[in-house]
Structure formats: structure tokens, C-alpha cells
Amino acid sequence: MDIEVLGELAMYENGVSIVPSAGKPRQVLALLSLWSGRVVPVTTLMEELWGDEIPRSAATTLQTYILQLRRRIAAALRQSSAAGDRSAKDVLATAYGGYRMAVTPGSCDWTQFQQWAAPGHRALMAGDARAASAHLTRALALWRGPALVDVPAGRVLGLEILYMEETRMQALEERIEADLRLGYHAVLLGELRTLVARHPLHENFCAQLMTALCRSGSPWRALQEFRELRGRLHRELGVEPSARLQRLHCAVLSGAPELEGERTYAQGRPA
């Protein structure tokens, strides 16, 4: 069973999709997929589907959605030569108080992302920028768009998606930091300008762009980026940039040696 949640929801058994077209069954499948191997309580599924307005028929309706999913799983298993003796109830199992999606560990792209991002983070903390960049690049390549972009998200899925997107953002920041340490400042400029435009209040991306600009020989552009971010923060939030960003601003003004670029790789980042 292959599960993809880092973009549109996809779930295949031997190449056969089991994702339903209706919204609420997709919500159920998405939540079961994210919690693969763990029991999702019936109460959690109901909260996801109906929030605080759970109808009297909720239990029966949820059972109908589970039955629909099992029918799709059963149809896919019949076409799979690798299915063996597995049944739909083996894949989408009933557990005490809920349901569990029983799939092979690592079959979900979200799990794979975490398996690559974690050693990337550890490598960066240990000072191994090359290993960090390699691991994090591989992790981020799994993303095909916003998480579960085609699934209507209720309260539970909304929090799960928020966590996933925040984790993705952290991995992206760390990959850029690793590449800056490797000297790829000139190559990063286009990506960082795009990220700052998409996230105009994101201080870390602005700091990384300022660093890349300085190391590429354009400190005045770095100062301009700081002024623009400061203006946006004033207008929209009524706050000053963080102490970290203000220290970076002072470092640019004073021409700090650590902001002088030693190498530029015009051929691009390593794959």
C-alpha cells in the first residue's frame, strides 16, 4: 500500500487507487492514513467530520464511510497479485474504540519525509552541512504541493496539516542554512527572493536573503531588504524586527567578516 499526503491525497494498492471522490470519506481516509499503525478513536473521527455539531446519525454514517472505504480496498486487493490472504478488514481494521490503517511502515510519504528530515536536522546541529543539505533536499523533494490540498479539513486534520506545513518550513530553512554554510549563496538568491515574496513577514527567510546578498557582494541590497521587512512589520503588526535580525542589520552596516562570501558556485547546488 502506497500512501501520499504531501500534496493531493493518494493511496494505491498495486497501482489501483482507493481514494473516494466524496469529501467526508476522503477526510476519514486522510486521517487514518496520517495515523497509520495507530488507532484513530471514533470520537476523533466524528470531531473531524462534524466538529461540535455531531448529528444523531453520526455513528451509522461513519460506519457507512468505513464500509465504502473497505469496498474500495477489497476491489484493489482483488487486482493485486501481492495481496495474499489479506482482506479489506486486515488493511482497515476495527480496533477497540476506533479504526486503524494497518500498512507497511514507511509506506506513507509523510513518514519518509520525517525519516530524511530528522538526520538532516541532526547533521546540521553537528556541523555537517553537506550531509544536512543532502538529507533535507531528499526530504523536501517528496512534497508535491500543500499537504492534503484536495481534502476538506476539519478541526483535527487542520491541526495535523498545520504541523506538517510547519515541519516542512523548518526543513526548508535548515536546508538553506546548510547551503549557505557550503557557500552556495549566489545560487540561493532566486529561491530566497521568491520565499520572501511569498512569506513577507518571515524573518528567517529575510535574514537568509540578507546573508546571501552580502556574501554575493550586495550589502546595500541586504540593507534594503531589512528596511522593507521593518516597514511591513510596522504596518501590519506594529512591532520591530527581532533582536537577531537587528544584530544582523548591524553586522551588515559594519561589514562583519562572517558576511563576506569566500566562494560562489555558479554551476548550482549538488543533487
N, C-alpha and C positions, 0 to 999 in steps of 0.2 A: 504494500500500500504506500503510495507516494502522496504526501500532503504538502500543499503550498499555500502559505498565508501571507507571504511578503509581497503583496500585490493583490491581484484578484485571487479569490478563493478557488483552489483546485484540489481535487482528490481523485486519485486514479487507482484502480486495481487492474494490473496488467494492461495499462493503456486505456481502460474503459472508465469514463468519468462517472462518478456517483453524486455529483453536486446537483441538487434540485434547483429549479428555476424560481420557486416561490420564496418570498423574503424570510418568513419566520422559520421554515425548515433549514434555510441557509444559516440563520443565526444559531440554531441548535447545533448544526454540523460544525460551524466555525468554533464554537465554544468547546465542544467535545474534542475537536482537533487540537486546539491550543492546550487543553488539559490532557493530552494523550497519555494513557497509562494511569491516570488518576480518576477517581470518582467525581463526577460533577453532580452535586445534590439536586434533587428535583426542585427544591426551593430556589436554588441559584438559577436554574433554567427558567423557572417561572418569573423571577425578578428580571432576567434579561428580556424575556418576551413581552411582559406586561407592566413592568415597573411596580408602582403602588396600586395599580388598578387591575388586580388579578380577578378574572371572571370566575363564576362558579364552575364553569365547564373546563377550567384550566387543566386539570389532571387528565381528563379524557382527551382534550385537544393535544396536549403534549404527547400522550401515548400514540395518537394518530400520526404525529410528526415522526416519532421514533419508528413506527411501523413503516412509514413511507421511506425513511432512510434505509431501513433494513431490506426492504424490497429492492431498492436500487443496488445495495451492496450484494444481495443474493444474485441479482441479474449479472453483475460484474464478475462474481465468483464463478458462475457457470461458464463464463467465457475464458476463464483463466486456467491454464494448464498447471500453474504453480499453486493453485488454491488448496489442493489436497483434500483433507476431510474438514476443512474449516467451513463453518456456516456463518450466516449473517449475524447470528446471536453471539458467535465467538468474537467477531470483529467489534460489533456494537453491543457490549454485554450489559445485562442488568445487574446492578450491584445493590447492596443494602442502602436504601435511601436515594438512589440515583442511577446514573449510567456511566459506563467507562468505554472509551475507544481503545481497544487493545491492538496496538500496531507495533511494528519493529522499532526499537529505539533508534533515533536518528533518521527516521523516515520523513520527518517534518522539516521544512527549510528553516523554520524559526529555531529549532533545536540545533541544526547545523550552523546557523549564524552564531549562536551562543558558543558553540564548540570552537569556532575560529576566533571570535572576538575576545574571549577570555584569555587565551595565551597571548594574543596581541597586546592586550592591556598589561599583562604581566611583563612581557618583553619590554614595553615602553618604560614601565616603572623600574626595570632593571638596567635601563640604559642601552638596550639593544635595539636601536632604531630600525635597522634593516629587517630584523625578524618581525618587529612590530608592524612595519609597513606591509610586509608580505602577508601576514595573518589577517590584518584588518582589511586589506584590499580584497582578499578572498571572501571574507565575511560579507563585506558590503556589496560584492558582486551578486549575491543571492537575491538582493532586493530588486523587484520589478516595478515598483511604484509604492504608493502609500499602503500600509498594512490593511488587508481585508477591505480594499477600496470599494468593492462591489457588494458588500454585505451591510444591510441596515443594522446599525449598532445601538443596542440598548445600554442600560446602566453598567452592566458587567463587562460586556465587550468593549464599551467605550473606555473603561479604565485599563483594560488589557491593551488596547490599541495605543493609548497614551503612553503606557510603559514601553511598549515595543518601539514607538517612534522616538522616545527619549533615549532609549538604549542605542538606537541607530545613530542619533545625533552625537552621542558620546563617542561611538566608534569612529564616526567621520572626523570629529575634532581630533581624536588621538591619531588617526591615520595621517592627517595633515601635519600635526605636530611632529610625527616621525619623519615625514618627508622634508619638513623644514630642517630638522636636525641632519638629514642626509645631504642638504644643500640644493634641494630642488625648488628653491624659492621662485625663480623666474617661471618655471613650468606651472607653478601653482597659481599664478596671478589671475588667470582667466577664471579658474574654478572658484577662487576666493571672492572675486568681484561678483560672480553670479550668486554665491551664497549670501553675501552681504546684502545684495539687492532683494533676495527672497526673504531674508531674516534681518530687517533693518534695525532691530533693537538687540541683536545678538552680539554681546560684547566680545566673546571669544573669537568669533569669526572676524570681527573688526580688528582685534589685536593680532591675529594671524596674518591678516592682509597688510596691516601696518608693518609687521616684521618682514614679510616678503618684499614689500615695496622698498624698505630701507636696504635690505640685502641685495636688491636689484638696482640700487643706485638712484632711487627716487624718494628721498626722505621728505621732500615737500609734499608729495602726494600722500604720504603717510600722515602728515600733519593735517592735510585736507580731509582725510577720512575721519580723523579724530574730531575735527570741528563739526563735520556733518552728523556724526553719531551723537555728539554732545547736544547739537540743536534738536535732533529728533527726540532724545531723552527728555529734554526740557519741555518741548511742546506736548508730548504725549503722556509723559509720566511725572513731570515736574521734579526730576531728580538729576543729580550729577553722575557722570561716569564713575565706575568703581575705582577704588584706590589702586588696584592692579593696573587698570588702563591708564590712569593718570600718571603712574610711575613710568609706564611705557612711553607716554607722551613726553615726559621729562627726559627720558633716555634718548628719544629721537632728537629733541632740541639740543641736547648736549653732545650728540654724536657718539654715543656709547660704543665701545669697540665690539661688543657682542652683537650689535646690529649691523656690522659691516659684513657683507657677503664675501666668502672666500671662493666659492665655486658656483658655477651655473651649468646645468645640464640641458642644453638645447634639444637633445635627442629625446627627452621625455623621461617619465618615471619608469622604473623597471616593472615588468609584468608580474 
